[in-house]
Amino acid sequence: MISTNTKIQTFADAESLEQAAVIQFVQIAEAAIAARDRFTVALSGGSTPKRLYQLLATPEWRNKVDWNKVHLFGATSGTFPLITQTATTAWCERV
């Protein structure tokens, strides 16, 4: 879903940002599943989204998404052979 309504948000600290990110992820997933019976998302690797992935794996958040209807793709700025484990695939396996 591409939005033309750009909204810049600021947060008091990293924890506030992380909570807002996980809430938005879940809301977008729920809306996509309700509208199209699936949620397709590309997950970035690296350390930036690390905390979001950790939060999504916690009991508080993991049951809020119907993961059977989620299609996950890894996104990276580099190119790697298909057999190479990237930071993205490593995080998906850990979470």
Secondary structure in CASP SS format (residue, H / E / C, confidence):
PFRMAT SS
TARGET T0000
AUTHOR 0000-0000-0000
METHOD secondary structure of the structure
MODEL  1
M C 1.00
I C 1.00
S C 1.00
T C 1.00
N C 1.00
T C 1.00
K C 1.00
I C 1.00
Q C 1.00
T C 1.00
F C 1.00
A C 1.00
D C 1.00
A H 1.00
E H 1.00
S H 1.00
L H 1.00
E H 1.00
Q H 1.00
A H 1.00
A H 1.00
V H 1.00
I H 1.00
Q H 1.00
F H 1.00
V H 1.00
Q H 1.00
I H 1.00
A H 1.00
E H 1.00
A H 1.00
A H 1.00
I H 1.00
A H 1.00
A H 1.00
R H 1.00
D C 1.00
R C 1.00
F E 1.00
T E 1.00
V E 1.00
A E 1.00
L E 1.00
S E 1.00
G C 1.00
G C 1.00
S C 1.00
T C 1.00
P C 1.00
K H 1.00
R H 1.00
L H 1.00
Y H 1.00
Q H 1.00
L H 1.00
L H 1.00
A C 1.00
T C 1.00
P H 1.00
E H 1.00
W H 1.00
R H 1.00
N C 1.00
K C 1.00
V C 1.00
D C 1.00
W H 1.00
N H 1.00
K H 1.00
V E 1.00
H E 1.00
L E 1.00
F E 1.00
G E 1.00
A E 1.00
T C 1.00
S C 1.00
G C 1.00
T C 1.00
F C 1.00
P C 1.00
L C 1.00
I C 1.00
T C 1.00
Q C 1.00
T C 1.00
A H 1.00
T H 1.00
T H 1.00
A H 1.00
W H 1.00
C H 1.00
E H 1.00
R H 1.00
V C 1.00
END
